């Protein structure tokens, strides 16, 4: 998994809409997205195991309606990534101003990070 998967795969996701399936054409954007995803999948992740006794920090970024985040824990003087997450914002949140999209992105990724920090589903 890598942090920008939703952003990179966006052209592929958009082609899966009802309208996109009716007029489906493989584009250069889709080819680029496919190649980037394929390359990312063969790169080994460098993730640390979570330690539930220590605090976590979630770094969140929103761009183009996509929330991306890195869940980290301090390991000595450095921060180690525990997990990466990315989600596409819902259509309503995508239409909000940037400051509110950032809040929506944070809320969405906090829910995802709970799966690693609390062992939830």
Helices and strands as residue ranges (DSSP letters): H 5-8, H 10-14, H 18-22, H 28-41, E 57-63, E 66-75, E 78-88, H 91-94, H 98-117
